[in-house]
Amino acid sequence: MQQERTRTRWHPIAASHDLPPRHVFHAQLWGREFAVWRADDGYVNVWENRCLHRGVRLSIGINDGRELKCQYHGWRYANRTAGCTYIPAHPADAPARTITNRTYPAVERYGLVWSCEQPEGEVPGVPGLEREAPLALRGIPVNAPAALVVTALRAHRFQPNGRIDGSDAEMVVKAADDFSVALSARADGAATLAIFFVQPVDSGRSVIRGVLDRDPGAEARNAVLRHHNAGLSVLRDNVERQAAARPAPAPIEPVYERVPAALAELPEPSAHGRKAALRVTVARKWEAADGIAGFELRPLKGLLPTFQPGAHIDVHLPNGAIRQYSIVNGPGESDRYVIGVKREADSKGGSLCLHETVREGDVLAISEPRNNFPLRRDAVKTLLVAGGIGATPLIAMAQALHHQRLVHSFHYFAQNEAQLAFGDRLDGLKDTLVPHLGLTPQETGGRLRDILSGYAEGMHVYLCGPGPMLEAARAIAGECGWPDEAVHFEYFKNTRAIDDSSAFEIALARSCLTLKVPAGRSILEVMREAGVDMPSSCEQGACGTCMATVIEGEPDHQDVYLNDAEKRAGTKIMTCVSRAKSARLVLDV
């Protein structure tokens, strides 16, 4: 029972001044270690103090203000969610959403950071600390059990602010419990209330975290801090001598459990099999550029799943349409998703609905982020080449590269300056942004040749934009010596005509099913009708979500996701549009 109470009671584990910019603080409570760090947006993270890879302490990691990087093998974790955003050993892959560290609640109050394993209720209000700005004292580590420290604090003496040179203060114990003592000191008309919280680090170790009811001001602050530090240091020495004379208590062994996968409340699958697992509110809608609307989507409750640069979400619209939009956020912006939507002249209901119908305050259903266009961060130089609204995933990539000071350049093709989307984010990219405005198709081809002509081993290029521009850029990259594995691309949509006149058989090796795919039906549709729930997003061969591995047979590729080398290899297939040239395909499904 005592152990359960300790898991649910809020305790201060750090002071606000223990969290300067870009620092990671090592905290401990009841034997459990925490990595505590403040992101650049002010959010205080309290995480289990171990990297999910090899268990190295994250408190010796690097806080870059937006992500926390493990010092051992460089795994990176996102602000707020603690989801892994990058694994250097697998630079071409987006980490699985289930790679998420254990997080704990954090509340900053009275100049202290409070947390616990399984909190019940709110951080308790402390009378006397609510009226004015309190002053948190330096934490005093004590090699003694909390109960012994609390007993000693009941007899502790100090002088009130403004009278610290004296020694005759009248002391009154205002309140006390198992882990705190409130003392009032009065002398010559001055009075100071001090609350001393005792943080139980382990069964035999504690930290005294004192808070004064008011800050004496800049001129007197250092003298007051020295006064309390000296007095508490004497108390610590006395308590440690008492503790040393007693049998040492057995240390608390924290229980390290497997971090559960982040689960969402999933609605029933829709008829098309694409799930909208999340509910978000349109917190902001604005004109991000001429003809482009920006949307800031925030969760109705809890945190949004972790994403990486290049990720997209499915947005389920009020008119029943489903559309895919890239997340524009930079690293560390984990409290919201930002997307950009271009109003298309030939809209079939997607962009038109978002521009004309959806308003601030509306609730939308969206999918969890998917990333089939991940950013490598090990390139000697990265080129980002965007056309029009294709800039959205590349803006996210550019922000990540710029923040990490990795060598890159961002080439943005648009008709004019008014069509450059998300100008506030572009301004932050400084001289890495190179706009290319008002060019004809012929001029665009020449500019692309200039950009891609300087290939060197270790470089990577990312392309996103209209289909003709991507086709031209990929062809020019090949002519300029870029290998297929260094050219990454994402199409808005698959504009190629799909020939679904063939009929063939598919064998699903892991599902032990053999199915007939008739003319006019896709592999994806046939599998779902048989109860095999394949993930999908665009369902037009552009995003790669429904990709399956081919064990045997010859695919008939009709997608725009695979590159030429991948299509020649014949080991992957987009089940939403591609078919079979052979009479039978064996899939690893």
C-alpha positions as CSV (number, residue, x, y, z in Angstrom):
1,M,0.0,0.0,0.0
2,Q,2.8,2.4,0.9
3,Q,4.5,1.7,-2.5
4,E,1.2,2.5,-4.3
5,R,0.9,5.8,-2.4
6,T,4.4,6.8,-3.4
7,R,3.6,6.2,-7.1
8,T,0.6,8.5,-7.0
9,R,1.8,11.4,-4.9
10,W,3.2,14.5,-6.6
11,H,6.8,15.4,-5.6
12,P,9.1,18.2,-6.8
13,I,11.9,16.5,-8.8
14,A,13.7,19.7,-10.0
15,A,13.7,23.4,-9.7
16,S,12.9,25.7,-12.7
17,H,16.4,27.1,-12.5
18,D,17.7,23.5,-13.0
19,L,16.5,23.7,-16.6
20,P,18.5,26.3,-18.4
21,P,18.3,26.3,-22.2
22,R,19.7,23.2,-24.0
23,H,20.3,21.4,-20.7
24,V,19.2,18.0,-19.5
25,F,18.7,17.5,-15.8
26,H,19.1,14.1,-14.1
27,A,16.3,13.7,-11.5
28,Q,15.3,10.7,-9.4
29,L,12.2,9.7,-7.4
30,W,11.8,6.6,-5.4
31,G,14.7,5.0,-7.2
32,R,13.4,5.8,-10.7
33,E,15.6,8.0,-12.8
34,F,14.3,10.8,-15.1
35,A,15.7,12.9,-17.9
36,V,14.1,16.4,-17.5
37,W,14.5,19.0,-20.1
38,R,12.9,22.2,-21.3
39,A,12.3,22.6,-25.1
40,D,12.7,26.0,-26.8
41,D,8.9,26.4,-26.8
42,G,8.9,26.2,-22.9
43,Y,7.5,22.7,-22.6
44,V,9.0,20.7,-19.8
45,N,9.6,17.0,-20.6
46,V,10.0,14.3,-17.9
47,W,11.1,11.0,-19.5
48,E,12.4,7.7,-18.3
49,N,16.1,8.1,-18.3
50,R,17.1,5.6,-20.8
51,C,17.4,5.4,-24.6
52,L,15.2,2.7,-26.0
53,H,18.1,1.3,-28.0
54,R,20.8,0.4,-25.5
55,G,19.5,1.8,-22.3
56,V,22.1,4.7,-22.1
57,R,21.0,7.6,-19.9
58,L,19.3,10.3,-21.8
59,S,20.4,12.8,-19.1
60,I,23.8,12.8,-20.8
61,G,22.2,13.4,-24.2
62,I,22.0,16.5,-26.3
63,N,19.0,18.9,-25.9
64,D,18.9,20.8,-29.2
65,G,15.8,22.7,-28.1
66,R,13.4,20.7,-30.2
67,E,14.6,17.1,-29.9
68,L,16.7,15.1,-27.5
69,K,19.6,13.1,-29.0
70,C,21.1,10.1,-27.3
71,Q,24.9,10.4,-27.1
72,Y,25.6,6.7,-27.8
73,H,24.1,5.9,-31.3
74,G,22.4,9.2,-32.0
75,W,18.7,8.2,-31.7
76,R,16.6,11.3,-31.6
77,Y,13.3,11.8,-29.7
78,A,10.6,14.4,-30.2
79,N,9.6,17.2,-27.8
80,R,6.4,16.2,-25.9
81,T,5.8,12.8,-27.4
82,A,9.2,11.2,-26.8
83,G,8.7,9.4,-30.1
84,C,11.8,8.5,-32.0
85,T,12.3,10.8,-35.0
86,Y,15.6,9.5,-36.4
87,I,17.8,6.4,-36.2
88,P,21.3,7.0,-37.8
89,A,21.8,3.3,-38.4
90,H,18.7,3.4,-40.7
91,P,18.9,6.8,-42.2
92,A,16.5,6.0,-45.1
93,D,13.7,4.8,-42.9
94,A,11.1,6.7,-40.8
95,P,11.1,5.1,-37.3
96,A,8.0,3.2,-36.3
97,R,5.5,5.1,-34.3
98,T,5.7,2.5,-31.6
99,I,9.3,3.5,-30.8
100,T,8.3,5.9,-28.1
101,N,9.9,6.4,-24.7
102,R,7.9,6.5,-21.4
103,T,6.9,9.9,-20.4
104,Y,5.7,11.2,-17.0
105,P,3.5,14.2,-16.1
106,A,5.2,17.6,-15.4
107,V,3.7,20.6,-13.7
108,E,5.8,23.7,-13.1
109,R,4.6,25.6,-9.9
110,Y,6.3,27.7,-7.2
111,G,9.6,27.6,-9.1
112,L,9.6,23.8,-8.9
113,V,9.0,21.0,-11.4
114,W,6.6,18.4,-10.0
115,S,6.1,14.8,-11.3
116,C,5.4,11.2,-10.2
117,E,4.7,7.9,-11.8
118,Q,0.9,7.7,-11.7
119,P,-0.4,11.0,-10.3
120,E,-3.8,11.3,-8.6
121,G,-5.4,14.7,-8.6
122,E,-3.6,18.0,-9.1
123,V,-0.4,19.4,-7.6
124,P,-1.6,20.6,-4.1
125,G,-2.0,24.3,-3.6
126,V,0.3,25.7,-0.9
127,P,-1.1,28.6,1.1
128,G,1.3,31.4,1.3
129,L,3.0,30.6,-2.1
130,E,0.1,31.7,-4.3
131,R,0.1,35.4,-3.5
132,E,3.5,36.6,-4.8
133,A,6.3,35.3,-6.9
134,P,8.1,32.8,-4.7
135,L,11.8,32.1,-4.6
136,A,13.1,28.5,-5.1
137,L,16.2,27.7,-3.1
138,R,19.1,25.5,-4.3
139,G,18.3,21.8,-3.9
140,I,20.3,20.2,-1.1
141,P,21.1,16.5,-1.6
142,V,21.1,14.5,1.7
143,N,22.2,11.0,2.2
144,A,19.4,10.1,4.6
145,P,15.8,8.8,4.4
146,A,13.1,11.4,3.8
147,A,11.5,10.8,7.3
148,L,14.7,11.6,9.1
149,V,15.1,14.8,7.0
150,V,11.5,15.9,7.7
151,T,12.1,15.4,11.4
152,A,15.2,17.6,11.4
153,L,13.5,20.3,9.3
154,R,10.8,20.8,12.0
155,A,13.6,22.2,14.2
156,H,15.3,24.2,11.5
157,R,16.0,27.9,12.0
158,F,16.6,30.7,9.6
159,Q,16.2,34.5,9.5
160,P,13.5,36.3,7.5
161,N,14.3,38.3,4.4
162,G,15.8,41.7,5.3
163,R,17.0,40.4,8.7
164,I,19.4,37.7,7.7
165,D,22.3,39.2,9.7
166,G,20.4,38.4,12.9
167,S,20.0,35.2,14.9
168,D,17.0,35.7,17.0
169,A,14.1,34.9,14.7
170,E,10.9,33.4,16.2
171,M,10.2,30.1,14.5
172,V,6.7,28.6,14.1
173,V,5.9,25.3,12.4
174,K,2.9,26.2,10.3
175,A,2.3,22.8,8.8
176,A,4.0,19.5,8.3
177,D,3.4,16.1,6.7
178,D,5.5,13.1,5.6
179,F,7.3,15.0,2.9
180,S,7.1,18.7,3.7
181,V,7.5,21.3,6.5
182,A,6.2,24.9,6.5
183,L,8.2,27.2,8.8
184,S,7.5,30.9,9.5
185,A,10.4,33.1,10.7
186,R,9.7,36.5,12.3
187,A,12.2,39.1,13.6
188,D,12.0,42.9,14.0
189,G,8.7,43.2,12.1
190,A,9.9,41.1,9.2
191,A,8.4,37.7,8.4
192,T,9.2,35.0,5.8
193,L,7.4,31.8,5.2
194,A,9.5,28.9,3.9
195,I,8.1,25.6,2.6
196,F,10.6,22.7,2.6
197,F,9.7,19.8,0.4
198,V,11.6,16.6,0.8
199,Q,12.1,14.7,-2.5
200,P,12.6,11.0,-1.7
201,V,15.3,10.0,-4.2
202,D,15.8,6.5,-2.8
203,S,15.2,4.8,0.5
204,G,18.3,6.3,1.9
205,R,18.7,9.5,-0.1
206,S,16.7,12.7,-0.3
207,V,16.8,16.3,-1.7
208,I,15.6,19.3,0.2
209,R,13.7,21.7,-2.1
210,G,12.9,24.9,-0.3
211,V,10.6,27.7,-1.5
212,L,10.3,31.2,0.1
213,D,7.0,33.0,0.0
214,R,8.5,36.0,-1.8
215,D,11.5,36.9,-3.8
216,P,13.5,39.7,-2.0
217,G,14.6,41.3,-5.2
218,A,17.7,41.3,-7.2
219,E,19.8,43.3,-4.7
220,A,19.2,41.0,-1.8
221,R,18.6,37.7,-3.6
222,N,22.1,36.4,-3.5
223,A,22.5,37.2,0.2
224,V,19.3,35.4,1.0
225,L,20.2,32.4,-1.1
226,R,23.6,32.1,0.7
227,H,22.0,32.4,4.1
228,H,19.6,29.5,3.4
229,N,22.3,27.4,1.7
230,A,24.6,27.7,4.7
231,G,21.8,26.8,7.2
232,L,20.6,23.8,5.2
233,S,24.1,22.6,4.6
234,V,24.6,22.4,8.4
235,L,21.3,20.6,8.7
236,R,22.4,18.1,6.0
237,D,25.7,17.4,7.8
238,N,23.8,16.7,11.1
239,V,21.2,14.5,9.5
240,E,23.8,12.5,7.5
241,R,25.7,11.8,10.8
242,Q,22.5,10.4,12.3
243,A,21.8,8.3,9.2
244,A,25.3,6.9,9.2
245,A,24.7,5.6,12.7
246,R,21.7,3.6,11.7
247,P,21.4,0.4,9.6
248,A,21.4,1.3,5.9
249,P,17.9,0.7,4.3
250,A,17.7,-1.5,1.3
251,P,17.7,0.5,-1.9
252,I,14.5,0.8,-3.9
253,E,14.7,-1.3,-7.1
254,P,12.6,0.5,-9.8
255,V,10.5,-1.6,-12.1
256,Y,11.3,-1.1,-15.7
257,E,8.4,-2.2,-17.9
258,R,8.0,-2.4,-21.7
259,V,6.7,0.9,-23.0
260,P,3.3,0.2,-24.5
261,A,2.5,1.2,-28.1
262,A,0.7,4.5,-28.3
263,L,-2.9,3.4,-28.8
264,A,-5.6,5.6,-30.2
265,E,-9.3,5.2,-29.9
266,L,-10.0,3.8,-33.4
267,P,-13.4,4.1,-34.9
268,E,-15.0,1.3,-36.9
269,P,-13.3,0.8,-40.3
270,S,-15.1,2.6,-43.1
271,A,-16.2,0.8,-46.3
272,H,-13.0,1.8,-48.0
273,G,-10.8,0.6,-45.2
274,R,-9.0,3.9,-44.5
275,K,-9.2,4.7,-40.9
276,A,-9.5,8.1,-39.2
277,A,-7.9,7.4,-35.8
278,L,-7.6,10.9,-34.6
279,R,-9.9,13.9,-34.0
280,V,-8.5,17.4,-34.3
281,T,-9.9,20.9,-34.2
282,V,-9.1,23.6,-36.7
283,A,-7.3,25.9,-34.3
284,R,-6.4,28.4,-37.1
285,K,-7.0,28.9,-40.8
286,W,-5.3,31.6,-42.8
287,E,-4.0,32.5,-46.2
288,A,-0.5,30.9,-46.4
289,A,0.0,32.2,-50.0
290,D,-2.0,33.2,-53.0
291,G,-4.5,30.4,-53.5
292,I,-3.1,28.3,-50.6
293,A,-4.9,28.0,-47.2
294,G,-2.9,27.1,-44.1
295,F,-4.6,24.9,-41.4
296,E,-3.3,24.4,-37.8
297,L,-4.8,21.2,-36.4
298,R,-4.7,20.5,-32.7
299,P,-5.8,17.4,-30.8
300,L,-9.1,17.4,-28.9
301,K,-7.3,15.7,-26.1
302,G,-3.9,14.3,-25.3
303,L,-0.9,14.4,-27.6
304,L,-0.6,13.9,-31.4
305,P,1.4,11.0,-32.6
306,T,5.1,11.6,-33.5
307,F,6.0,12.4,-37.1
308,Q,9.1,13.1,-39.1
309,P,9.9,15.5,-42.0
310,G,8.1,14.2,-45.2
311,A,5.1,12.7,-43.3
312,H,1.6,13.2,-44.5
313,I,-1.9,12.7,-43.0
314,D,-5.2,11.6,-44.5
315,V,-7.9,14.3,-43.9
316,H,-11.5,12.9,-43.9
317,L,-13.6,15.8,-45.0
318,P,-17.2,16.7,-44.2
319,N,-18.3,15.9,-47.7
320,G,-17.0,12.3,-47.5
321,A,-13.8,12.9,-49.5
322,I,-10.4,11.8,-48.2
323,R,-7.3,13.8,-49.2
324,Q,-3.6,13.5,-48.3
325,Y,-1.6,16.5,-47.1
326,S,2.0,16.8,-46.0
327,I,2.8,18.1,-42.5
328,V,4.7,21.4,-42.7
329,N,5.9,21.5,-39.1
330,G,9.5,21.9,-38.2
331,P,11.2,19.8,-35.5
332,G,9.8,20.2,-32.0
333,E,6.4,21.4,-33.1
334,S,4.7,18.4,-31.7
335,D,1.6,20.0,-30.3
336,R,-0.1,20.5,-33.7
337,Y,-0.1,19.6,-37.3
338,V,0.2,22.3,-39.9
339,I,-0.9,21.6,-43.5
340,G,-1.2,23.7,-46.7
341,V,-4.0,23.2,-49.2
342,K,-4.0,24.7,-52.7
343,R,-7.3,25.5,-54.2
344,E,-7.4,23.5,-57.4
345,A,-9.4,24.9,-60.4
346,D,-10.6,21.4,-61.2
347,S,-11.3,20.4,-57.6
348,K,-13.5,17.3,-57.2
349,G,-14.5,18.4,-53.7
350,G,-11.3,18.1,-51.6
351,S,-9.5,21.5,-51.8
352,L,-12.9,23.2,-52.5
353,C,-14.3,21.8,-49.2
354,L,-11.3,22.9,-47.2
355,H,-11.2,26.4,-48.7
356,E,-15.0,27.1,-48.6
357,T,-16.6,24.9,-46.0
358,V,-14.1,24.1,-43.2
359,R,-13.8,26.9,-40.6
360,E,-11.8,27.6,-37.5
361,G,-13.3,25.6,-34.6
362,D,-14.5,22.7,-36.8
363,V,-13.6,19.2,-35.8
364,L,-12.0,16.9,-38.4
365,A,-11.1,13.2,-38.5
366,I,-7.6,12.5,-39.7
367,S,-5.3,9.5,-39.9
368,E,-2.1,9.0,-38.0
369,P,1.0,10.3,-39.8
370,R,2.6,8.1,-42.4
371,N,6.0,8.7,-43.8
372,N,6.9,7.1,-47.2
373,F,9.1,10.1,-48.1
374,P,11.6,10.2,-45.2
375,L,14.5,12.5,-45.0
376,R,18.0,11.1,-44.6
377,R,20.2,13.2,-42.4
378,D,23.5,11.6,-43.3
379,A,24.0,13.2,-46.7
380,V,27.1,15.3,-47.4
381,K,24.7,17.7,-49.0
382,T,21.0,17.7,-49.5
383,L,19.2,19.4,-52.4
384,L,15.5,20.1,-52.0
385,V,13.6,20.9,-55.2
386,A,9.9,21.9,-54.9
387,G,7.3,23.1,-57.4
388,G,4.2,24.9,-56.2
389,I,2.3,23.2,-53.4
390,G,4.9,20.5,-53.5
391,A,6.9,22.7,-51.2
392,T,5.0,21.6,-48.1
393,P,7.0,18.4,-47.2
394,L,10.2,20.0,-48.3
395,I,9.6,23.0,-46.0
396,A,9.4,20.5,-43.1
397,M,12.7,19.0,-44.3
398,A,14.4,22.3,-44.8
399,Q,13.5,23.4,-41.2
400,A,15.0,20.1,-39.8
401,L,18.2,20.5,-41.9
402,H,18.5,24.1,-41.0
403,H,18.0,23.5,-37.3
404,Q,20.7,20.8,-37.3
405,R,23.0,22.9,-39.4
406,L,23.3,20.3,-42.1
407,V,24.5,21.3,-45.5
408,H,21.6,21.8,-47.9
409,S,19.8,24.2,-50.3
410,F,16.1,24.6,-50.9
411,H,15.1,25.4,-54.5
412,Y,11.5,26.6,-54.7
413,F,9.8,27.0,-58.1
414,A,6.7,29.2,-58.2
415,Q,4.9,31.6,-60.6
416,N,5.5,34.6,-58.4
417,E,6.5,35.6,-54.9
418,A,2.9,35.7,-53.7
419,Q,2.7,32.0,-54.4
420,L,5.6,31.1,-52.1
421,A,3.8,29.3,-49.2
422,F,4.4,29.8,-45.5
423,G,6.5,32.9,-45.8
424,D,7.2,33.0,-42.0
425,R,8.8,29.6,-42.1
426,L,10.7,30.4,-45.3
427,D,12.1,33.6,-43.6
428,G,13.7,31.3,-41.0
429,L,15.6,29.4,-43.6
430,K,17.8,32.4,-44.5
431,D,20.2,32.0,-47.3
432,T,19.5,28.3,-47.9
433,L,16.3,29.2,-49.7
434,V,16.6,29.8,-53.5
435,P,13.3,31.0,-55.1
436,H,12.9,30.4,-58.9
437,L,10.0,32.6,-60.0
438,G,8.0,32.9,-63.3
439,L,10.0,30.5,-65.4
440,T,8.7,28.8,-68.5
441,P,8.8,25.0,-68.8
442,Q,12.0,25.3,-70.9
443,E,13.6,27.7,-68.5
444,T,12.6,25.4,-65.6
445,G,14.4,22.5,-67.3
446,G,17.5,24.6,-67.8
447,R,17.4,25.7,-64.1
448,L,17.0,22.1,-63.0
449,R,20.0,21.1,-65.0
450,D,22.1,23.8,-63.3
451,I,20.9,22.6,-59.9
452,L,21.5,18.9,-60.5
453,S,24.8,19.1,-62.5
454,G,27.1,19.0,-59.5
455,Y,26.5,15.5,-58.2
456,A,29.1,14.1,-55.8
457,E,29.0,10.8,-53.9
458,G,27.0,11.1,-50.7
459,M,24.6,13.8,-51.9
460,H,20.8,13.3,-52.0
461,V,18.0,15.2,-53.7
462,Y,14.4,15.4,-52.8
463,L,11.8,16.3,-55.4
464,C,8.1,17.2,-55.0
465,G,5.9,19.1,-57.4
466,P,3.7,18.7,-60.5
467,G,4.1,15.5,-62.5
468,P,5.8,17.0,-65.6
469,M,8.3,18.8,-63.4
470,L,9.2,15.6,-61.5
471,E,9.5,13.6,-64.7
472,A,11.9,16.2,-66.1
473,A,13.9,16.5,-62.9
474,R,14.3,12.7,-62.6
475,A,15.4,12.4,-66.2
476,I,17.9,15.3,-65.8
477,A,19.2,13.7,-62.6
478,G,19.9,10.5,-64.4
479,E,21.7,12.3,-67.2
480,C,23.8,14.1,-64.6
481,G,25.0,10.9,-62.9
482,W,22.7,10.8,-59.9
483,P,22.1,7.1,-58.9
484,D,18.5,6.1,-58.3
485,E,19.0,5.6,-54.6
486,A,20.0,9.2,-54.2
487,V,17.0,10.6,-56.0
488,H,13.9,10.8,-53.7
489,F,10.5,12.0,-55.1
490,E,6.9,12.3,-54.1
491,Y,4.0,12.9,-56.6
492,F,0.9,14.8,-55.8
493,K,-1.1,12.2,-57.6
494,N,-0.9,9.5,-60.2
495,T,-2.1,11.0,-63.5
496,R,-1.2,7.9,-65.6
497,A,-4.1,6.0,-67.1
498,I,-4.7,2.7,-65.2
499,D,-5.2,-0.4,-67.2
500,D,-7.2,-2.8,-65.0
501,S,-8.4,-5.1,-67.8
502,S,-6.2,-8.1,-66.7
503,A,-7.2,-11.0,-64.5
504,F,-4.8,-13.0,-62.4
505,E,-4.3,-14.9,-59.1
506,I,-2.6,-13.8,-55.9
507,A,-1.3,-16.1,-53.2
508,L,-0.9,-14.4,-49.8
509,A,1.9,-16.4,-48.2
510,R,1.5,-15.3,-44.6
511,S,-2.3,-15.3,-44.7
512,C,-2.5,-18.8,-46.4
513,L,-5.0,-17.4,-48.9
514,T,-5.3,-17.7,-52.7
515,L,-7.5,-15.2,-54.3
516,K,-8.7,-14.3,-57.8
517,V,-8.3,-10.7,-59.0
518,P,-10.8,-10.1,-61.8
519,A,-10.7,-7.3,-64.3
520,G,-11.9,-4.0,-62.9
521,R,-10.9,-4.9,-59.3
522,S,-7.6,-4.0,-57.6
523,I,-5.4,-6.3,-55.5
524,L,-6.2,-4.0,-52.5
525,E,-10.0,-4.4,-52.9
526,V,-9.8,-8.1,-53.3
527,M,-7.7,-8.5,-50.2
528,R,-10.0,-6.4,-48.1
529,E,-13.0,-8.3,-49.3
530,A,-11.3,-11.4,-48.0
531,G,-10.7,-9.9,-44.6
532,V,-7.1,-8.8,-45.1
533,D,-6.8,-5.3,-43.9
534,M,-4.0,-3.6,-45.8
535,P,-3.1,-0.1,-44.9
536,S,-3.6,2.5,-47.6
537,S,-3.8,6.3,-48.0
538,C,-4.0,7.8,-51.5
539,E,-5.2,4.6,-53.3
540,Q,-3.9,5.9,-56.6
541,G,-0.3,4.6,-56.6
542,A,1.4,7.8,-55.4
543,C,2.1,7.5,-51.7
544,G,3.5,4.0,-51.1
545,T,1.3,3.1,-48.1
546,C,-0.2,-0.1,-49.6
547,M,3.1,-1.5,-50.8
548,A,3.6,-5.2,-50.6
549,T,6.6,-7.5,-51.1
550,V,6.5,-9.8,-54.2
551,I,7.9,-13.3,-53.5
552,E,7.1,-14.8,-56.9
553,G,5.7,-13.5,-60.2
554,E,6.0,-10.5,-62.4
555,P,4.3,-7.2,-61.4
556,D,2.7,-4.8,-63.9
557,H,3.7,-1.5,-62.3
558,Q,1.3,1.3,-62.8
559,D,2.3,3.5,-59.8
560,V,4.4,6.7,-59.6
561,Y,5.9,5.8,-56.2
562,L,8.7,3.2,-57.1
563,N,11.7,4.4,-59.0
564,D,12.9,2.7,-62.2
565,A,15.4,0.4,-60.4
566,E,12.8,-0.7,-57.9
567,K,10.3,-1.5,-60.8
568,R,13.0,-3.5,-62.7
569,A,13.7,-5.5,-59.5
570,G,10.1,-6.6,-59.3
571,T,10.2,-7.2,-55.6
572,K,7.6,-4.5,-54.6
573,I,4.1,-3.7,-55.8
574,M,1.5,-1.0,-55.0
575,T,-1.6,-3.1,-54.4
576,C,-4.0,-0.2,-55.1
577,V,-3.2,0.2,-58.8
578,S,-0.6,-2.3,-60.0
579,R,-1.4,-5.7,-61.4
580,A,0.4,-8.8,-62.7
581,K,1.9,-9.6,-66.0
582,S,2.3,-13.2,-64.9
583,A,-0.7,-15.5,-64.3
584,R,0.1,-15.6,-60.5
585,L,1.7,-13.4,-57.9
586,V,2.9,-14.6,-54.5
587,L,2.9,-11.7,-52.0
588,D,4.4,-11.6,-48.5
589,V,1.1,-10.7,-46.9
